[in-house]
Amino acid sequence: MKKLFCFIAAIFKGIWKLISFLRVALLNLLFIGVLVLAYFSFFPQQDPTSEQVEAPKKEALILNLEGPIVEQRTYVNPLDSLSGTLFDKDLPKENVLYDIVSTIRFAATDSSVSGLVLNLKQMPETNLTKLRYIAKAIGEFKANGKPVYAYGDFYNQSQYYLASYADKVLLSPDGAVLLKGYGAYTLYYKDLLEKLDVTTHVFRVGTYKSAVEPFIRNDMSPAAKESATAWLTQLWSAYIDDVSHNRNIDSKAITPSMDEFLAKMKSVNGDLAELSKQVGLVDQLMTRQQAMTFMRSKFGGTVKNGYNGISYYRYKEKVTQPIANTADKIAVVVASGTILDGDQPKGSVGGDSMARLLQQARLDDNIKAVVLRVDSPGGSAFASEIIRNEIEALKKAGKPVVVSMSSLAASGGYWISMSADKIIAQPTTLTGSIGIFGIITTFEKSLNKLGVNTDGIGTSPFSGVGLTNGLSKGAAEAMQMGIEHGYHRFISLVGKNRGIKVADVDKIAQGRVWTGQDAMKRGLVDQMGDFDDAINEAAQLAKIKSYNLTWIDKPLTPTQQMLQDLFSSMDASLGNPLSQWLPDALKPAAAQISQSADLLNSLNDPKGYYSFCLTCEAN
C-alpha cells in the first residue's frame, strides 16, 4: 500500500513539475516576445514596397494610413495584442481623426515637408463625415503651395474620396476605382428564432424605430426604408458633389445607370483602369516603378532608396501642439461608441465613467468651456440621462457646453447632446432617431421542446419572469407602459432644451434618422460645422480669446500606462479572433451577426429601456 501511495505521489509530483515547466516556459516566451516587439517599436522597419526613406532635409509626408479612423483610441490589453501578433498576424492600427488632421496641418507650414503623398491602400472604408475633416486639412496643405499626389493599385470608395483632392491621381494599369455607393443592409432573424423556438418580446415607441426589426421581421419595414432612403441619398449626393467638383467632371459621368456602365465597359473591353481614366477619375495609369520614378522627379531621391519621403507614423512623433501663454482651457471630452450603464472602457460610453470626465471638467477652475465630441448610435436610456445631468451641471457652473457631432449622434447620442448650449453637426452627420425600445429574449419554448421545464413559486407576479419562464401578459403590458413613459420623457426633454413644442417634437421623432442638415431645419441642431467650428464657438461662449485645448480622458492604471507606452507604435485593437479563420467572403455576414449578438449581450440598462440606432450605418 505504501509503495502504491509513493507511486501515485511520484506521478502527481511529475505532473506538477511539468505544469511548472510549461508555466515558466510560456512566461519566458511572452517576455521574449515583449522584448522583440519593443525592439521593433523603437526601431521601426521600413516597408520595402513603399520605397520610403527619411531624408535629412526636404521630404514628402506620406499619408500611409493603416486601420480604422476613430474619434478615440481604444485601449486593449497589450498582452492580448501581443498574442494576436505572435500567433496570428499584426492587428490593425487605430488612427485618431484629430491626430491625422493636426499632423497634416503641422506639415503644411513645416519647411522640411515638400509635399504630400496619399498612399491609402491600407485604409478601410470610413464614414464621409470623418473623411471631410481630413479633406479640409488636405485643402489647407495645398493652399500653402505644396503639391499633393495620390497613387494606388486600387481605390476603394473612401480612399478615392481623399485621393480626389490630390493635384494628380495615379492608378495602376491593372487597377480600378471602386465606387459602389452607399447602402444600409442588415440580416433578419425572425424565421431563425421561430425555428429555434426562441421568443423575442419587443416593446417600442416610434414608427421609424427600426433597431429591433432584425429580431421581429424578415425584411426592412416600409417606414425604415423611407427613412434610410432619405439619408443615404443625401450622403451619396454629398460624396458625388465633392468628387465631381474636385475632379472638374460632370457628376452624371460617375453615377451611370447599369446599362450606361455596361456600355462604357464594353467600349474599353472591360478595362476598369482605362475606364477610370476616360471618365476623369484618374490622371495617369502608372506601374509602381513608373510611379516611383514620378515621385523621385518631384521630391528627389535615388533608384536604390526611393523618393524622399517620411511615413505619417514617423512624422507624427515630430508634431508639437502650440501652447498659448494662458491658464485658460477648453476641455474636449469624447463620447464614442455604444452608451452603456456603469463604468466602461474606451470603445464604449459608460454612464458613470463619462459623467466623471464631465465632472472633472466642471471642478477644474482653469477649464472655461467644454466641447463634447459625440460619435455614438446611443444605447442605455438611463446612462444617457446620467451623462446629460452632468452637462446640465456644467452649464449651471457657468461653463458653456458645445456638442460637436461626428459621423453619428443618434438616439442616446442625441439624448446626451440636447442640453448643450450649442449643437454643431456636419451635413452628413446622422442624428435624431428619437425613440425608445426594450427587448427581452426568452427560451421557455425551446427548453420545453428539449424536455426541460421550469416550475416553482414566488412572492409577487414578477418573481417568475425570466429567460426560462417567459413573460406574462401583465409583465409585458407593464414593460410597454414604461417604454411609452420613457419616450414621452425623451421628447419632453427635447422640447424643453430645444424650445420646440412637445407635439412638434413627436412629429420629427418617432425614431426617424435625420442628416445633420435636415436636423437643423427641424430645430434639432443649431448650425453646420466641424470640430474646429465647435472649438471656436466654445471660446466665444466662454468669452476667451487665448486658450489651450485639453483632452479629458479616462486615466489608465500605472501598469496599463507602462504597457501602452511600450506598445504605442502598434496602436492595435483586438478584433474577433474567430474572424481570422473565416474566408473573406463570409466576414461581412459574420460581422453583422456578431454586431446583432453584441447588441443583445452588451446593452445593460437597469430598466431595459434603450435609445439605440442599429441601422444608422452606411456600407
MIMI-103168 format. One line per field, with one value per residue (C-alpha): residue number from 0; residue in one letter; x, y, z. Coordinates in nm, 4 decimals. Each point is the difference from the previous one (the first is absolute). Layout:
N
paba: (NUM ...);
lumro: (a ...);
px: (X ...);
py: (Y ...);
pz: (Z ...);
END
This chain:
619
paba: (0 1 2 3 4 5 6 7 8 9 10 11 12 13 14 15 16 17 18 19 20 21 22 23 24 25 26 27 28 29 30 31 32 33 34 35 36 37 38 39 40 41 42 43 44 45 46 47 48 49 50 51 52 53 54 55 56 57 58 59 60 61 62 63 64 65 66 67 68 69 70 71 72 73 74 75 76 77 78 79 80 81 82 83 84 85 86 87 88 89 90 91 92 93 94 95 96 97 98 99 100 101 102 103 104 105 106 107 108 109 110 111 112 113 114 115 116 117 118 119 120 121 122 123 124 125 126 127 128 129 130 131 132 133 134 135 136 137 138 139 140 141 142 143 144 145 146 147 148 149 150 151 152 153 154 155 156 157 158 159 160 161 162 163 164 165 166 167 168 169 170 171 172 173 174 175 176 177 178 179 180 181 182 183 184 185 186 187 188 189 190 191 192 193 194 195 196 197 198 199 200 201 202 203 204 205 206 207 208 209 210 211 212 213 214 215 216 217 218 219 220 221 222 223 224 225 226 227 228 229 230 231 232 233 234 235 236 237 238 239 240 241 242 243 244 245 246 247 248 249 250 251 252 253 254 255 256 257 258 259 260 261 262 263 264 265 266 267 268 269 270 271 272 273 274 275 276 277 278 279 280 281 282 283 284 285 286 287 288 289 290 291 292 293 294 295 296 297 298 299 300 301 302 303 304 305 306 307 308 309 310 311 312 313 314 315 316 317 318 319 320 321 322 323 324 325 326 327 328 329 330 331 332 333 334 335 336 337 338 339 340 341 342 343 344 345 346 347 348 349 350 351 352 353 354 355 356 357 358 359 360 361 362 363 364 365 366 367 368 369 370 371 372 373 374 375 376 377 378 379 380 381 382 383 384 385 386 387 388 389 390 391 392 393 394 395 396 397 398 399 400 401 402 403 404 405 406 407 408 409 410 411 412 413 414 415 416 417 418 419 420 421 422 423 424 425 426 427 428 429 430 431 432 433 434 435 436 437 438 439 440 441 442 443 444 445 446 447 448 449 450 451 452 453 454 455 456 457 458 459 460 461 462 463 464 465 466 467 468 469 470 471 472 473 474 475 476 477 478 479 480 481 482 483 484 485 486 487 488 489 490 491 492 493 494 495 496 497 498 499 500 501 502 503 504 505 506 507 508 509 510 511 512 513 514 515 516 517 518 519 520 521 522 523 524 525 526 527 528 529 530 531 532 533 534 535 536 537 538 539 540 541 542 543 544 545 546 547 548 549 550 551 552 553 554 555 556 557 558 559 560 561 562 563 564 565 566 567 568 569 570 571 572 573 574 575 576 577 578 579 580 581 582 583 584 585 586 587 588 589 590 591 592 593 594 595 596 597 598 599 600 601 602 603 604 605 606 607 608 609 610 611 612 613 614 615 616 617 618);
lumro: (m k k l f c f i a a i f k g i w k l i s f l r v a l l n l l f i g v l v l a y f s f f p q q d p t s e q v e a p k k e a l i l n l e g p i v e q r t y v n p l d s l s g t l f d k d l p k e n v l y d i v s t i r f a a t d s s v s g l v l n l k q m p e t n l t k l r y i a k a i g e f k a n g k p v y a y g d f y n q s q y y l a s y a d k v l l s p d g a v l l k g y g a y t l y y k d l l e k l d v t t h v f r v g t y k s a v e p f i r n d m s p a a k e s a t a w l t q l w s a y i d d v s h n r n i d s k a i t p s m d e f l a k m k s v n g d l a e l s k q v g l v d q l m t r q q a m t f m r s k f g g t v k n g y n g i s y y r y k e k v t q p i a n t a d k i a v v v a s g t i l d g d q p k g s v g g d s m a r l l q q a r l d d n i k a v v l r v d s p g g s a f a s e i i r n e i e a l k k a g k p v v v s m s s l a a s g g y w i s m s a d k i i a q p t t l t g s i g i f g i i t t f e k s l n k l g v n t d g i g t s p f s g v g l t n g l s k g a a e a m q m g i e h g y h r f i s l v g k n r g i k v a d v d k i a q g r v w t g q d a m k r g l v d q m g d f d d a i n e a a q l a k i k s y n l t w i d k p l t p t q q m l q d l f s s m d a s l g n p l s q w l p d a l k p a a a q i s q s a d l l n s l n d p k g y y s f c l t c e a n);
px: (0.0000 0.2836 0.1686 -0.3231 -0.0359 0.3605 -0.0585 -0.3124 0.1834 0.2850 -0.2443 -0.1613 0.3424 0.1038 -0.3184 0.0548 0.3585 -0.1262 -0.2632 0.2599 0.2362 -0.2714 -0.1024 0.3570 0.0600 -0.3142 0.0918 0.3499 -0.1414 -0.2307 0.2926 0.2099 -0.2940 -0.0246 0.3704 -0.0323 -0.3017 0.1733 0.2918 -0.2231 -0.1974 0.3070 0.1790 -0.2812 0.0648 -0.0456 -0.2699 0.1964 -0.2956 -0.0397 0.3589 -0.0127 0.3125 0.0415 0.2068 0.2019 -0.1619 -0.2942 -0.2402 -0.3603 -0.2431 -0.1398 -0.3538 0.0131 -0.2903 -0.0568 -0.3078 -0.3225 -0.0351 -0.1507 -0.0894 0.1742 0.2572 -0.1211 0.2259 0.0563 0.1991 0.3430 0.0449 -0.3098 0.1529 0.3246 -0.1681 -0.1876 0.3241 0.1973 -0.2570 -0.2000 0.1052 0.0555 -0.3148 -0.1263 0.1013 -0.2570 0.0432 -0.1439 -0.1737 0.1287 0.3586 -0.0221 -0.1326 0.2438 0.2936 -0.0917 -0.0466 0.3379 0.1614 -0.1659 0.2215 0.3047 0.2801 0.1502 -0.3162 -0.0051 -0.3308 -0.2616 -0.0335 -0.3266 0.0902 -0.3318 -0.0067 -0.0320 -0.2713 -0.3424 -0.3369 -0.0681 -0.3044 -0.0272 -0.0191 0.3447 0.1411 -0.1182 0.1925 0.3207 -0.0744 -0.0250 0.3550 0.1215 -0.1556 0.1857 0.3224 -0.0491 -0.0814 0.3565 0.1296 0.1099 -0.0907 -0.2181 0.0218 -0.1920 0.1020 -0.1806 -0.0309 -0.3700 -0.2101 -0.2957 -0.2699 0.1503 0.3553 -0.1088 -0.1908 0.3242 0.1965 -0.2373 0.1464 0.3470 0.1540 0.0596 -0.1513 0.2036 -0.1360 0.1520 -0.0733 -0.1620 -0.1804 -0.3397 -0.1966 -0.2780 -0.2970 -0.2993 -0.2148 -0.1499 -0.2427 -0.1592 -0.0400 -0.0359 -0.0855 -0.3443 -0.0554 -0.3767 -0.0284 0.3168 -0.1217 -0.3363 0.1684 0.2045 -0.3164 0.1567 -0.2547 0.0994 -0.2095 0.0307 -0.1280 0.0486 -0.1320 0.0697 -0.1148 0.3589 0.1661 0.1535 0.2761 -0.2069 -0.1251 0.2667 -0.1507 -0.3682 0.0011 0.1485 0.0455 0.0294 -0.3306 -0.1349 0.0452 0.3640 0.0598 -0.1528 0.2291 0.3135 -0.0645 -0.0052 0.3311 0.1811 -0.0910 0.1316 0.3282 0.0575 -0.0873 0.2509 0.2678 -0.0668 -0.0144 0.3364 0.1713 -0.1419 0.1044 0.3514 0.0474 -0.1889 -0.2214 -0.3757 -0.1585 -0.2059 0.3212 0.0618 -0.3617 -0.0968 -0.2905 0.0893 -0.0641 0.2207 0.2756 -0.0057 0.0166 0.3047 0.1611 -0.0539 0.1629 0.3245 -0.0181 -0.0602 0.3089 -0.1034 0.3222 -0.0424 -0.3653 0.1016 0.2370 -0.2540 -0.2642 0.2525 0.0368 0.3768 0.2619 0.2527 0.0446 0.3401 0.1664 0.1582 0.3416 -0.1265 -0.1729 0.3242 0.1831 -0.2711 0.0314 0.3806 -0.0385 -0.2159 0.1697 0.3490 0.1574 0.1849 -0.0954 0.1353 -0.1708 -0.3074 -0.1298 0.0555 -0.2974 -0.0908 -0.2822 -0.2939 0.0696 0.3618 -0.0771 -0.2856 0.2503 0.1544 -0.3233 -0.0279 -0.3231 0.0231 -0.0416 -0.1524 0.1423 -0.3134 -0.1481 -0.3418 -0.1016 -0.2722 -0.0580 -0.0793 -0.1882 -0.0590 -0.3153 0.0714 -0.1820 -0.3100 -0.1324 -0.0061 -0.0778 0.2833 0.3741 0.1051 0.3332 0.0853 -0.1911 -0.3296 -0.1526 -0.0586 -0.2641 0.2111 0.3413 -0.1132 -0.1725 0.3269 0.1870 -0.2567 0.0114 0.3784 -0.0443 -0.2583 0.2272 0.3095 0.0032 0.2291 -0.2495 -0.2313 -0.2029 -0.0564 -0.0322 -0.1741 0.0970 -0.2757 0.0329 -0.2592 -0.3087 -0.1367 -0.0789 -0.1198 -0.2625 0.0955 0.3710 -0.0828 -0.1939 0.2855 0.2309 -0.2540 -0.0339 0.3732 -0.0333 -0.2733 0.2311 0.2752 -0.2343 -0.1134 0.3669 0.0279 0.1923 -0.1496 -0.0304 0.0194 -0.0800 0.1981 -0.1736 0.2259 -0.1307 -0.2794 -0.1864 -0.3308 -0.2470 0.1935 0.2677 -0.2557 -0.1264 0.3414 0.0259 -0.3331 0.0807 0.3130 0.0166 0.0756 -0.0285 0.2215 -0.0206 0.1209 -0.2506 0.0923 -0.0361 -0.2758 -0.2033 -0.3516 -0.1430 -0.1912 -0.1776 0.0068 -0.0120 0.0390 0.0772 -0.0129 0.0827 -0.1379 0.0625 -0.2937 -0.1250 0.3379 0.0692 -0.3407 0.0663 0.3191 -0.1877 0.1148 -0.2766 -0.0049 -0.2208 0.0067 -0.1639 0.0584 -0.1176 -0.1168 -0.1331 0.3515 0.1874 -0.0219 0.0710 0.3237 0.1833 -0.1470 -0.3546 -0.0848 -0.1933 -0.3528 -0.2598 0.0035 0.3782 0.0024 -0.2648 0.2003 0.3131 -0.1791 -0.1390 0.3503 0.1333 -0.2742 0.0817 0.3676 -0.0871 -0.2162 0.2802 0.2457 -0.2094 -0.0900 0.3682 0.0655 -0.2853 0.1224 0.3645 -0.0598 -0.2933 -0.2416 -0.3546 -0.0210 -0.2636 0.2361 0.2899 -0.2139 -0.0501 0.3745 0.0832 -0.1612 0.3492 0.0650 0.3609 0.0925 0.3119 0.1615 -0.1398 -0.3530 0.0288 0.0954 -0.3095 -0.2101 0.1676 0.1936 0.3380 0.1161 0.2518 0.2098 0.3669 0.2865 0.2151 0.1895 -0.3253 -0.1055 0.3250 -0.0399 -0.3607 0.1003 0.2629 -0.2529 -0.2573 0.2662 0.1204 0.3633 0.2387 0.3088 -0.0288 0.1486 -0.1858 0.0007 -0.1304 -0.1621 0.0275 -0.0481 0.3345 0.1845 0.1470 0.3820 0.0390 -0.2334 0.1807 0.3413 -0.1194 -0.1778 0.3134 0.1996 -0.2378 -0.1051 0.1369 -0.2314 -0.3177 -0.1835 -0.3636 -0.0812 -0.2733 -0.1939 0.2727 -0.2464 -0.0405 0.3628 -0.0921 -0.2944 0.0246 -0.0084 -0.3301 -0.1713 0.1428 -0.2631 -0.2850 0.1909 0.0543 -0.3746 -0.0885 0.2613 -0.1344 -0.3537 0.1154 0.2093 -0.3043 -0.1934 0.2933 0.1442 -0.3011 -0.0395 -0.2544 -0.1375 -0.3580 0.0617 -0.0826 0.2165 0.0385 0.2157 0.0345 0.1210 -0.0450 0.1669 0.2947 0.0662 0.1917);
py: (0.0000 0.2343 -0.0705 0.0748 0.3244 0.0974 -0.0902 0.2199 0.2805 -0.0250 0.0263 0.3128 0.1447 -0.0563 0.1605 0.2986 0.0396 -0.0143 0.2659 0.2200 -0.0439 0.0900 0.3037 0.1318 -0.0777 0.1866 0.3012 -0.0012 -0.0161 0.2923 0.1944 -0.0670 0.1071 0.3252 0.0673 -0.0729 0.2279 0.2683 -0.0136 0.0350 0.2761 0.2129 -0.0985 -0.0157 -0.1979 0.1571 -0.1337 -0.1270 0.0559 0.3664 0.1074 0.2547 0.1467 0.2824 0.2717 0.2376 0.3076 0.0313 -0.2942 -0.0798 -0.0992 -0.3405 -0.0429 -0.3797 -0.0550 -0.3570 -0.1062 0.1769 0.3732 0.0604 0.2891 -0.1621 -0.2748 -0.3189 -0.1338 -0.3742 -0.2151 -0.0049 -0.3688 -0.0727 0.2035 -0.1892 -0.3390 0.1232 0.1109 -0.3134 -0.2636 0.1603 0.3177 0.3654 0.1637 0.3191 0.3390 0.2487 0.3486 0.2846 0.2489 0.3080 -0.1341 -0.0425 0.3510 0.1694 -0.1882 0.1114 0.3571 -0.0036 -0.1288 0.2740 0.2643 -0.2221 0.1135 -0.3502 -0.1469 0.0477 -0.1660 -0.2597 -0.3503 -0.1848 -0.3687 -0.1294 -0.3666 -0.1186 0.2483 -0.1682 0.1500 0.3031 0.2149 0.3038 0.2454 -0.1035 0.0015 0.3565 0.1195 -0.1590 0.1446 0.3463 -0.0376 -0.1208 0.3111 0.2187 -0.1844 0.0770 0.3633 0.0313 -0.0652 -0.3580 -0.2764 -0.2998 -0.3254 -0.3259 -0.3451 -0.3295 -0.3455 0.0173 0.2644 -0.0920 0.2626 0.1698 -0.0117 0.1591 0.2762 0.1252 -0.0688 0.2263 0.2959 -0.0676 0.2105 -0.3199 -0.3467 -0.2982 -0.3529 -0.3364 -0.1101 -0.3149 0.1782 0.1637 0.2660 -0.1845 0.2287 -0.2029 0.2631 -0.0169 -0.2588 -0.1033 -0.3767 -0.2292 -0.3614 -0.0982 -0.2901 -0.0355 -0.3388 -0.1288 0.0950 -0.1646 -0.3203 0.0005 0.0663 0.3155 0.2622 0.3628 0.2520 0.3458 0.3253 0.3256 0.3437 0.1603 -0.0806 0.0088 -0.1718 -0.2805 -0.1167 -0.3037 -0.0917 -0.2668 -0.2030 0.0332 0.0225 -0.1680 0.3253 0.3742 0.1724 0.2615 0.2720 -0.0967 -0.0058 0.3460 0.1407 -0.1781 0.1048 0.3661 0.0061 -0.2439 0.2140 0.3125 -0.1666 -0.1294 0.3363 0.1695 -0.2518 0.0422 0.3804 0.0156 -0.2413 0.1556 0.3459 -0.1169 -0.1754 0.2601 -0.2595 -0.0374 -0.1818 -0.2056 -0.1548 -0.1738 -0.0945 -0.1984 -0.2411 -0.3684 0.0100 0.3087 -0.1581 -0.3225 0.2007 0.1892 -0.3244 -0.1478 0.3024 -0.0659 -0.3793 -0.0428 0.2003 0.1670 0.2001 0.1475 0.0737 0.1850 0.2118 0.0698 0.1075 0.2358 -0.1676 -0.0409 0.1938 -0.2663 -0.3765 -0.0954 -0.3140 0.0123 0.0506 0.2864 0.1559 -0.0123 0.1686 0.2675 0.0576 0.0244 0.2640 0.2035 -0.0593 -0.1253 -0.3261 -0.2953 -0.3111 -0.2126 0.1756 0.1456 0.3536 0.2269 -0.0649 -0.0614 -0.2200 0.1621 -0.2129 0.1150 0.3615 0.0110 -0.0400 0.3341 0.1954 0.2403 0.1754 0.3763 0.1010 0.3394 0.2135 -0.0289 -0.2189 -0.0023 -0.3311 -0.1450 -0.3624 -0.2620 -0.3091 -0.2786 -0.2131 -0.2733 -0.3332 -0.1623 0.1607 -0.2496 0.0222 0.0150 0.0327 -0.1007 -0.0209 0.1992 -0.1115 0.0524 0.2829 -0.0829 0.2014 0.0179 0.0291 0.2718 0.1894 0.0001 0.1509 0.2783 0.0522 0.0317 0.2805 0.1668 -0.0016 0.1291 0.3799 0.0415 -0.1656 0.2689 -0.2021 -0.3589 -0.1504 -0.3384 -0.1916 -0.2541 -0.3026 -0.2421 -0.1961 0.0215 -0.2796 0.0087 0.2685 0.0051 0.0505 0.2681 0.1924 -0.0314 0.1623 0.2703 0.0904 0.0740 0.2254 0.1902 0.0291 0.1430 0.2665 0.0901 0.0401 0.2657 -0.2133 -0.0081 -0.3383 -0.0420 -0.3342 -0.0868 -0.2830 -0.2303 -0.2705 -0.1111 0.1526 -0.1836 -0.1268 0.0023 0.1942 0.2766 -0.0401 0.0949 0.2885 0.1786 0.2020 0.1641 0.3756 -0.0632 -0.3094 0.0005 -0.2761 -0.0713 -0.0276 -0.3704 -0.0686 -0.2465 0.1119 -0.0016 -0.3526 0.1239 -0.3071 -0.2692 -0.3791 -0.3001 -0.3569 -0.3192 -0.3424 -0.3083 -0.3710 -0.1760 -0.1564 -0.1339 -0.1391 -0.1662 -0.1581 -0.1484 -0.1340 0.2692 0.1650 0.2765 0.0019 0.1608 0.2642 0.3716 0.2792 0.2389 -0.0057 0.0810 -0.2703 -0.2558 0.2353 -0.1000 -0.1736 -0.3427 0.0985 0.2545 0.3215 0.0191 0.2195 0.2360 0.0294 0.0725 0.2703 0.1570 -0.0013 0.1716 0.2665 0.0655 0.0318 0.2473 0.2025 0.0016 0.1199 0.2814 0.1015 -0.0011 0.2252 0.2252 0.0545 0.0728 0.2504 0.1728 0.0213 0.0845 0.2350 -0.2116 -0.0979 -0.3627 -0.0766 0.1326 -0.2020 -0.3129 0.0655 0.0080 -0.2734 -0.3462 -0.1457 0.1635 0.0609 0.3417 0.1313 0.2972 0.2477 -0.1393 -0.0015 0.3681 0.0823 -0.1653 0.1721 -0.2999 0.1518 0.3641 0.0292 -0.1844 -0.0271 -0.2289 -0.0487 0.3248 0.1965 -0.1606 0.1069 0.3560 0.0131 -0.1247 0.2744 0.2650 -0.1230 -0.0025 0.3449 -0.1042 0.0749 -0.1887 -0.3565 -0.3479 -0.3162 -0.2750 -0.3482 -0.1541 -0.3748 -0.2953 -0.0521 -0.3277 -0.1874 0.0306 -0.3522 0.0691 0.3248 -0.1705 -0.2732 0.2448 0.2132 -0.3122 -0.1016 0.3472 -0.0500 -0.2979 0.2017 -0.3320 -0.0846 -0.3630 -0.1213 -0.3225 -0.2687 -0.2424 0.2361 -0.0643 -0.3595 0.0936 0.0442 0.3669 -0.0504 -0.1046 0.2722 0.2704 -0.2351 -0.1176 0.3597 0.0738 -0.3082 0.0946 0.3559 -0.1209 -0.2440 0.2690 0.2271 -0.2533 -0.0957 0.3413 0.2249 0.0232 0.2681 -0.0692 0.0338 -0.1487 0.3283 0.0796 0.2865 -0.1582 0.0210 -0.3345 0.0810 0.3457 -0.1192 0.0253 -0.2874);
pz: (0.0000 0.0870 -0.3331 -0.1847 0.1884 -0.0831 -0.3639 -0.0201 0.1801 -0.2516 -0.2881 0.1440 0.0761 -0.3601 -0.1309 0.2277 -0.1255 -0.3590 0.0715 0.1696 -0.2959 -0.2521 0.2055 0.0202 -0.3686 -0.1041 0.2114 -0.1479 -0.3513 0.0750 0.1473 -0.3092 -0.2137 0.1960 -0.0566 -0.3732 -0.0337 0.2044 -0.2419 -0.3053 0.1762 0.0647 -0.3225 -0.2603 -0.3151 -0.3395 -0.2310 -0.3026 -0.2347 0.0837 -0.0819 0.2840 0.1535 0.2430 -0.1643 0.2131 -0.1526 -0.2379 -0.0171 -0.0781 0.2720 -0.0961 0.1316 0.0217 0.2372 0.1169 0.1917 0.0960 0.0616 0.3433 0.2283 0.2947 0.0207 0.1661 0.2725 -0.0294 0.2396 -0.1684 0.0851 -0.2086 -0.2796 0.0500 -0.0347 -0.3034 -0.1601 0.0881 -0.0867 -0.2795 -0.1726 0.0744 0.1261 -0.1677 0.1276 0.1204 -0.1414 0.2046 -0.2282 0.1808 -0.0143 -0.3777 -0.0527 0.2384 -0.1571 -0.3531 0.1233 0.1718 -0.3194 -0.2047 0.1648 0.0604 -0.2316 0.0021 -0.1593 -0.3765 -0.0838 0.0892 -0.1451 0.0573 0.0286 0.1321 -0.1016 0.3627 0.1012 0.0394 -0.0882 0.2206 0.0667 -0.2273 0.2915 0.1241 -0.3544 -0.0524 0.3043 -0.1344 -0.3429 0.1555 0.1321 -0.3420 -0.1549 0.2505 -0.0859 -0.3696 0.0821 0.1339 -0.3520 0.0576 -0.2480 0.0829 -0.1950 0.0372 -0.1186 0.0374 -0.1509 0.0831 0.1721 0.2135 0.0377 0.3060 -0.1325 -0.3243 0.1776 0.1582 -0.3193 -0.1950 0.1925 -0.1443 -0.2768 -0.1933 0.0482 -0.1206 -0.0450 -0.0845 -0.3617 0.1418 0.2819 0.0405 0.1839 0.1812 0.0639 0.1168 0.1698 0.3479 0.1293 0.3286 0.0149 0.2982 0.0770 0.1295 0.2395 0.0495 -0.1721 0.1647 0.3475 -0.0666 -0.1178 0.3196 0.2027 0.1431 0.1057 -0.0540 0.1933 -0.1536 0.1446 -0.1884 -0.0785 -0.3354 -0.3508 -0.1221 0.2994 -0.2038 0.2350 0.1034 -0.3484 -0.0615 0.2848 -0.0948 -0.3813 -0.3044 -0.1885 0.0461 0.0744 -0.2466 0.2648 0.0551 -0.3762 -0.0333 0.2687 -0.1260 -0.3602 0.1021 0.1856 -0.2311 -0.3009 0.1708 0.0973 -0.3521 -0.1537 0.2306 -0.0996 -0.3720 0.0232 0.1768 -0.2393 -0.3174 0.1228 0.0885 -0.3334 -0.2046 -0.1648 -0.0492 0.2932 -0.2469 -0.1317 0.3324 0.0737 -0.3114 -0.0197 -0.0332 -0.3766 -0.0394 0.2091 -0.2034 -0.3238 0.1270 0.1139 -0.3459 -0.1619 0.1930 -0.0305 0.3720 0.1034 0.3279 0.0261 -0.3458 0.0735 0.3176 -0.2052 -0.2750 0.2504 0.1608 0.3374 -0.0459 -0.1939 -0.0994 0.0023 0.1435 0.1242 0.3449 -0.1580 -0.2163 0.2995 0.2021 -0.2881 -0.0056 0.3764 -0.0224 -0.2690 0.2387 0.3352 -0.0838 0.1096 -0.1481 -0.1926 0.2822 0.2920 -0.1689 0.0189 0.2980 0.2250 0.3620 0.1263 0.1763 0.3092 0.0253 -0.0763 0.2515 0.2807 -0.1009 0.0210 0.2919 0.0887 0.0580 0.3642 0.0706 0.2778 0.2106 0.2712 -0.1672 -0.1550 -0.2177 0.0915 -0.2642 0.1158 -0.2550 0.0168 -0.2535 -0.0189 0.1469 0.3181 0.2886 0.3678 0.2532 -0.0445 -0.3515 -0.1861 -0.3109 -0.3036 0.1827 0.2030 0.3656 0.1814 0.3163 -0.1642 -0.2437 0.2815 0.1951 -0.2932 -0.0295 0.3764 -0.0223 -0.2520 0.2245 0.3054 -0.1828 0.0386 -0.3016 -0.2336 -0.1354 -0.2523 -0.1123 -0.3462 0.0064 -0.3125 -0.0656 -0.2288 0.1354 -0.1107 0.3554 0.2429 0.3599 0.0672 0.3693 -0.0711 -0.2566 0.2629 0.2512 -0.2568 -0.0883 0.3686 0.0143 -0.3031 0.1819 0.3021 -0.2221 -0.1302 0.3515 0.0941 -0.2686 -0.2473 -0.3499 -0.1710 -0.3771 -0.1614 -0.3099 -0.1838 -0.1969 -0.2343 0.2295 0.2942 -0.0055 0.2611 0.3285 -0.1869 -0.0452 0.3579 0.1405 -0.2484 0.0338 0.3149 -0.1442 -0.0521 -0.3676 -0.2193 -0.3084 -0.2617 -0.3506 -0.2872 -0.0222 0.3730 0.0885 0.2998 0.1431 0.0295 0.3038 0.1312 0.2681 -0.0123 0.2258 -0.0985 0.2070 -0.1427 0.1777 -0.0628 0.1672 -0.3260 -0.1108 0.3482 0.0155 -0.3366 0.1405 0.3005 0.2423 0.2011 0.2589 0.3096 0.3401 0.2143 0.0526 0.2231 -0.2721 -0.3587 -0.1217 0.1941 -0.2785 -0.2892 -0.1690 -0.2817 0.0730 0.0983 -0.2640 0.0499 0.1371 -0.1671 0.2977 0.0028 -0.3740 0.0448 0.2832 -0.2147 -0.2892 0.2337 0.1286 -0.3544 -0.0898 0.3115 -0.0988 -0.3509 0.1320 0.2355 -0.2914 -0.2230 0.2960 0.0740 -0.3673 -0.0039 0.3166 -0.1075 -0.3650 0.0497 -0.2046 0.0917 0.1115 -0.2649 -0.2676 0.1400 -0.0251 -0.3714 -0.0677 0.2526 -0.0283 -0.0339 -0.3383 -0.1033 -0.1424 -0.1657 0.1698 -0.2505 0.0291 0.3796 -0.0058 -0.2064 0.2708 0.2920 0.1320 -0.0943 0.0188 -0.2824 -0.2534 0.0789 0.0952 0.3083 -0.0658 -0.0050 0.3288 0.1675 -0.1297 0.1185 0.3465 0.0243 -0.0988 0.2506 0.2728 -0.1147 -0.0243 -0.2862 0.1135 0.1265 -0.0055 -0.0969 0.2596 -0.0766 0.3056 -0.0155 0.2295 0.1786 -0.0325 0.2917 0.0301 -0.1389 -0.2928 -0.0740 0.0020 -0.2337 -0.2305 -0.0242 -0.0835 -0.2769 -0.1136 -0.3510 -0.0461 0.0680 -0.0206 0.0599 0.0615 -0.2311 0.0116 -0.0332 -0.1581 -0.2952 -0.0952 -0.0829 -0.2213 -0.3771 -0.0982 -0.1818 0.3251 0.2227 -0.0775 0.0954 0.3075 0.1033 -0.0248 0.2040 0.2586 0.0142 0.0623 0.2670 0.1657 0.0085 0.2052 0.2194 0.0838 0.0539 0.3771 0.0847 0.3520 -0.1228 -0.3436 -0.1798 -0.3001 -0.2393 -0.2671 -0.3785 -0.1342 -0.3703 0.0057 -0.2047 -0.3715 -0.1563);
END
